[in-house]
Amino acid sequence: MSAPPFLSDNSHYEQACDQAVAMCGGNLRSTIKALIMVNEYLETELEELQAAVSAGRVPGKRSNSNAA
């Protein structure tokens, strides 16, 4: 039984990690802080999207009420 493809090839994650560290000037603490901040932002976005879907609103879809 082999590992799923996303686990067997880490090169994408290694490159992403290297890029994140480089963007933070090589400072690992800053890199971790930035990743935590981005994760919190994405969690908030996901919660808002889930709330909109639960309320019957589909974000990004325009209503046809203004159609000619």
C-alpha distances in whole Angstrom, upper triangle without the diagonal:
4,7,9,12,15,13,12,16,18,21,23,23,24,27,28,28,30,32,33,34,36,38,39,41,38,39,36,38,39,35,34,37,37,33,34,37,35,33,36,37,34,34,38,37,34,36,39,37,36,40,41,39,39,43,43,43,41,41,42,43,47,49,51,54,56,55,58
4,7,9,11,10,8,12,15,18,19,19,21,23,24,25,27,29,30,31,33,34,36,37,35,36,33,35,36,32,31,34,34,30,32,34,32,30,33,35,32,32,35,35,32,35,38,36,35,38,39,37,38,42,41,42,39,39,40,41,45,47,49,53,54,53,56
4,6,8,6,6,10,12,15,16,16,18,20,21,21,24,26,26,28,30,31,32,34,32,32,29,31,32,29,28,31,30,27,28,31,29,26,30,31,28,28,32,31,29,31,34,32,32,35,36,34,36,39,39,39,36,36,37,39,42,45,47,50,51,51,54
4,6,5,6,9,11,14,14,15,17,19,19,20,23,24,25,27,29,30,31,33,31,32,29,31,31,28,27,29,29,25,26,29,26,24,27,29,25,26,29,28,26,29,31,29,29,32,33,31,33,36,36,35,33,33,33,35,39,41,43,47,48,47,50
4,5,5,6,9,11,12,13,15,17,17,19,21,22,23,25,26,27,29,31,29,30,28,30,30,26,26,29,28,24,26,28,26,24,27,28,25,26,29,28,26,29,31,29,29,33,33,32,33,37,36,35,33,32,32,34,38,40,43,46,47,46,49
4,6,6,7,10,9,10,12,14,14,15,18,19,19,22,23,24,26,28,26,27,24,26,27,23,22,25,24,20,22,24,22,20,24,24,21,22,26,25,23,26,28,26,26,30,31,29,31,34,34,33,30,30,30,32,36,39,41,44,45,45,48
4,6,7,10,10,10,12,15,15,15,18,20,20,21,24,25,26,28,26,27,24,26,26,23,22,25,24,21,22,25,23,21,24,26,23,24,27,27,25,28,30,29,28,32,33,32,33,36,36,36,33,33,33,35,39,42,44,47,48,48,51
4,6,9,11,11,12,15,16,17,19,20,21,23,25,26,27,29,27,28,25,28,28,25,24,27,27,23,25,28,26,24,28,29,26,27,31,30,28,31,34,32,32,36,36,35,37,40,40,39,36,35,36,38,41,44,47,50,50,50,53
4,6,7,8,10,11,13,14,16,17,19,20,22,23,25,26,24,26,23,26,26,23,23,26,25,22,24,27,24,23,27,28,25,26,30,29,28,31,33,31,32,35,36,35,37,40,39,38,35,34,34,37,40,43,45,49,49,49,52
4,6,5,6,9,10,10,12,14,15,17,18,20,21,23,21,22,20,22,23,19,19,22,21,18,21,24,21,21,24,25,23,24,28,27,26,29,32,30,31,34,35,34,36,39,39,38,35,34,34,36,40,43,45,48,49,49,52
4,5,5,6,9,10,10,12,14,15,16,18,20,21,19,21,19,22,22,19,20,23,21,19,22,24,22,21,25,26,24,26,29,28,27,31,33,31,32,36,36,35,38,40,40,39,36,34,34,36,40,43,45,48,48,48,51
4,5,5,6,9,10,11,12,14,15,16,19,20,19,21,19,21,21,17,18,21,19,17,20,21,19,19,22,23,21,23,26,25,24,27,29,28,29,32,33,32,34,37,37,35,32,30,30,33,36,39,42,45,45,45,48
4,5,5,6,8,10,10,12,14,15,17,18,17,18,16,18,18,14,15,18,16,14,17,19,16,16,20,21,19,21,24,23,23,26,28,27,28,31,32,31,33,36,36,35,32,30,30,33,36,40,42,45,45,45,49
4,5,5,6,9,10,11,12,14,16,17,15,16,14,17,18,14,15,18,17,15,18,20,18,18,22,23,21,23,27,26,26,29,31,30,31,34,35,35,37,39,40,38,35,33,33,36,40,43,46,48,48,49,52
4,5,5,6,9,10,10,12,14,15,14,16,15,18,18,14,16,19,17,15,19,20,18,19,22,23,21,24,26,26,26,29,31,30,31,34,35,35,37,39,39,37,35,32,32,35,38,41,44,47,46,47,50
4,5,5,6,9,10,10,13,14,13,15,14,16,15,12,13,16,13,12,15,17,14,15,19,19,17,20,23,22,22,25,27,26,28,31,31,31,34,36,36,34,31,29,29,32,35,38,41,44,43,44,47
4,5,5,6,9,10,11,13,11,12,10,13,13,9,10,13,12,10,14,16,14,15,18,19,18,20,23,23,23,26,28,28,29,32,33,33,35,37,38,36,34,31,31,35,38,41,44,46,46,47,50
4,6,5,6,9,10,11,9,11,10,14,13,10,12,15,14,13,16,18,17,18,21,22,21,24,26,26,26,29,31,31,32,35,36,36,38,40,41,39,36,34,34,37,40,43,46,48,48,49,52
4,5,5,6,9,10,10,12,12,14,13,10,13,15,13,12,16,17,15,17,20,20,19,22,24,24,25,28,29,29,31,33,34,34,37,39,39,37,34,31,31,34,37,40,43,45,45,45,48
4,5,5,6,9,9,10,9,11,10,6,9,11,9,8,12,13,12,14,17,17,17,19,21,21,22,25,26,27,28,31,32,32,34,36,37,35,33,30,30,33,36,39,42,44,44,45,48
4,5,5,7,5,7,6,9,8,6,9,11,10,10,13,15,14,16,19,19,20,22,24,24,26,28,29,30,32,34,35,36,38,39,40,38,36,33,33,37,39,43,46,48,47,48,51
4,5,5,5,8,9,12,11,9,12,14,12,13,17,17,16,19,21,21,22,24,26,26,28,30,31,32,34,36,36,37,40,41,42,40,37,34,34,38,40,43,46,48,48,48,51
4,6,7,9,10,12,10,8,12,12,10,11,15,15,14,17,19,19,19,22,24,23,25,28,29,29,31,33,34,35,37,39,39,37,35,31,31,35,37,40,43,45,44,45,48
4,6,6,8,9,6,6,9,10,8,11,13,13,14,16,18,18,20,22,23,24,26,28,29,30,32,33,34,36,38,39,40,38,36,33,33,36,39,42,45,47,46,47,50
4,5,9,10,8,9,12,13,12,14,17,17,17,20,22,22,23,26,27,28,29,32,33,33,35,37,38,39,41,43,44,41,40,36,36,40,42,45,48,50,49,50,53
4,6,9,8,8,11,13,13,14,17,18,18,20,22,23,24,26,28,28,30,32,33,34,36,38,39,40,42,44,45,42,41,38,37,41,44,47,50,52,51,52,55
4,6,5,6,9,10,11,12,14,16,17,18,20,21,23,24,26,27,29,31,32,33,35,36,38,39,41,42,44,42,40,37,37,41,43,47,50,52,51,52,56
4,5,5,6,9,10,11,12,14,15,16,18,20,21,22,24,26,27,29,30,31,33,35,36,37,39,41,42,40,39,36,36,40,43,46,49,51,51,52,55
4,5,5,6,9,10,11,12,14,15,17,18,20,21,23,25,26,27,29,30,32,33,35,36,37,39,41,39,38,35,36,40,42,45,49,50,50,52,55
4,5,5,6,9,10,10,12,14,15,16,18,20,21,23,24,26,27,29,30,32,33,35,36,38,39,37,36,33,34,37,40,43,46,48,47,49,52
4,5,5,6,9,10,11,12,14,15,16,18,20,21,22,24,26,27,28,30,32,33,34,36,38,36,34,31,32,35,38,41,44,46,46,47,50
4,5,5,6,9,10,10,12,14,15,16,18,20,21,23,24,26,27,29,30,31,33,35,36,35,33,31,32,35,38,41,44,46,46,47,51
4,5,5,6,9,10,11,12,14,15,17,19,20,21,23,24,26,27,29,30,32,33,35,33,32,29,30,34,37,40,43,44,44,46,49
4,5,5,6,9,10,11,12,14,15,17,18,20,21,23,24,26,27,29,30,32,33,31,30,27,28,31,34,37,40,42,41,43,46
4,5,5,6,9,10,10,12,14,15,16,18,20,21,22,24,26,27,28,30,31,30,28,26,26,30,33,36,39,41,41,42,46
4,5,5,6,9,10,10,12,14,15,17,19,20,21,23,24,26,27,29,30,29,28,25,27,30,33,36,39,41,41,43,46
4,5,5,6,9,10,11,12,14,15,17,19,20,21,23,25,26,27,29,27,26,23,25,28,31,34,37,38,38,40,44
4,5,5,6,9,10,11,12,14,15,16,18,20,21,22,24,26,27,25,24,21,22,25,28,31,34,36,36,38,41
4,5,5,6,9,10,10,12,14,15,16,18,20,21,22,24,26,24,23,21,22,25,28,31,35,36,37,38,42
4,5,5,6,9,10,11,12,14,15,17,18,20,21,23,25,23,22,20,22,25,28,30,34,35,36,38,41
4,5,5,6,9,10,11,12,14,15,17,19,20,21,23,21,20,17,19,22,25,27,31,32,33,34,38
4,5,5,6,9,10,10,12,14,15,16,18,20,21,19,18,16,17,20,23,26,29,31,32,33,37
4,5,5,6,9,10,10,12,14,15,16,18,20,19,18,16,18,22,24,27,30,32,33,34,38
4,5,5,6,9,10,11,12,14,15,17,19,17,17,15,17,20,23,25,29,30,30,32,36
4,5,5,6,9,10,11,12,14,15,17,15,14,11,14,17,19,22,25,27,27,29,33
4,5,5,6,9,10,10,12,14,15,14,13,12,14,17,20,22,26,27,28,30,34
4,5,5,6,9,10,10,12,14,14,14,13,16,18,21,22,26,27,29,30,34
4,5,5,6,9,10,11,12,11,11,10,13,15,18,19,23,24,25,27,31
4,5,5,6,9,10,11,9,8,7,10,13,15,17,21,22,24,25,29
4,5,5,6,9,10,10,10,10,13,15,18,19,23,24,26,27,31
4,5,5,6,9,9,10,10,14,15,18,18,22,23,25,27,30
4,5,5,6,5,7,7,11,12,14,15,18,19,21,23,27
4,5,5,5,6,8,11,12,14,15,18,20,22,23,27
4,5,7,9,11,15,15,17,17,21,22,24,26,29
4,6,9,11,14,14,16,15,19,19,21,23,27
4,7,10,13,12,13,13,16,16,19,21,24
4,6,9,9,10,10,14,15,17,18,22
4,6,6,9,10,13,15,17,18,22
4,6,8,11,14,16,17,18,22
4,6,10,13,15,15,16,20
4,7,9,12,13,13,17
4,7,9,9,10,14
4,5,7,8,12
4,5,5,9
4,6,9
4,6
4
